Amino acid sequence: MSEVEQSFDSQRIKIVEYLEKEGFSNKDVIRAYENIKEPSYKFAKTDISSVLNGNRKYTQSVKWLITFLIKYFDLD
């Protein structure tokens, strides 16, 4: 795993830990994503869950989603 991928993986884990700590679920993340008027990338609900579970490669779209979630939940 490259340094960049490790960075995004640690951010993904930070998001998941925050969601668990605050009692949020994947549904809350999906709702946040669906409220974006014109997202840069399109994700199905199952894709978002796969990203949060670490089952997707760190493509540009996945990196965008993780960055969005970090900013949305004010975790930076």
NORRA-V402065 format. One record per helix or strand of 2 or more residues. SS is the DSSP state (@ for helix, = for strand). FROM is the first residue (numbers start at 1). TO is the last residue. If there is no record, write none. Layout:
# NORRA-V402065
SS/FROM/TO + SS/FROM/TO
This chain:
# NORRA-V402065
@/3/22 + @/26/34 + @/45/52 + @/60/72
